[in-house]
Amino acid sequence: QVQLVESGGGLVQDGGSLRLSCVASEDIFSSNREMGWYRQAPGTQRELVAAVAYRNIKTYADSVKGRFTISRIANGNAMYLQMNNLKPEDTAVYYCNTRWYPYYSWGQGTQVTVSS
């Protein structure tokens, strides 16, 4: 089965930037299935942060609009999340998966910590 591995997290200061990567064990990003990035902060539910569908249609949570950019390689096995002007509220574990329903098994996620 497909395995998803997230990476690129770390500790940054308020206003800093990070680029997260989601690598799959096979090409799943060239399909028409909508893919997304999720995050879960301590004591909160997992929430969708950004998604990219067919024809490169992108969706963002209001909290990250203008700061985050999602992208994927059409004929590859990777997806990215460029995060700029990070805020302490962005601190969470970030995961990748399909939107609407987790079609694939959840990976371990990557920790993003933003200090004030």
ZIKA-V741507 format. One line per field, one symbol per residue. ss: DSSP state (@ for helix, = for strand, . for the rest). burial: I if it has 24 or more other ideal C-beta (glycine too) atoms within 12 Angstrom, else O. A space follows every 10 residues. Layout:
ss->???
burial->???
//
This chain:
ss->...====..= ===....=== ====...... ....====== ......==== ==.@@@.=== .......=== ==.....=== ===....@@@ .=======.. .........= =====.
burial->OIOIIIIIIO OIOOOOOIII IIIIOOOIIO OOIIIIIIII IOOOOOIIII IIOOOOOIOI IOOIOOIIII IIOOOOIIII IIIOOIIOOI IIIIIIIIIO OOOIOOIOII IIIIOO
//
